[in-house]
């Protein structure tokens, strides 16, 4: 087994990021409760097994659209801010309910770029997250989209989750995607495209493979996941992309099975 896969097995502090395209049905945009419930159960069980889990979740804007019966994402920033404010509560209500069913307590933390970059704010964010973990609870993080505009905005939760993983000295960041991992071509159009098991170095060839676009619901697609991989691995975090639609994938990946694409952490320079 590769060292990176071994790191997944032994990791204690793990950041798990889920995107909107995993949380919502592609056809209707409505929340996929079956998937959400299974995901929360898996996270609760990892917590029971002694792991420290930090959960980064998108889906606020989609949940807000659902709540108000809006089918097409509005174009203006204030409307999206409002939808994020409405949807964040809806989403936390669902998470809180499922976590409680499995005996877990969660704490919501909303961040902006400032919280991860400004040294003072970063220390405060880190202290809050450490305290939540020390209290035995699960931090549930999103970007503070209701107020996070312009230069304080990160814009996508792949990069946000990598910032969190670096800030919290996590051993592993797992990004749940709507695809099995990184392919060496576009599997939707190229039948010979192959899933990569491990990406040792992120070069221009890897960036080309990641392409550009995201899905109808998600923000980043593979491109922001590769940005996240660069940030995470250079901060000593092993990153993994797996399919969030496959129930049990998280547990399998963390027991060392060959699922998804792993990006080995870079050793810290001495
Ligand atoms: N923070 C956004 C939301 O909750 C999602 C950003 C992303 O998709 O990466 O809707």
Boltz pocket constraint, residues with backbone or C-beta under 6 A from the ligand:
constraints:
  - pocket:
      binder: B
      contacts: [[A, 19], [A, 20], [A, 57], [A, 58], [A, 59], [A, 60], [A, 61], [A, 62], [A, 84], [A, 142], [A, 143], [A, 145], [A, 155], [A, 156], [A, 157], [A, 158], [A, 217], [A, 218], [A, 219], [A, 220]]
      max_distance: 6.0
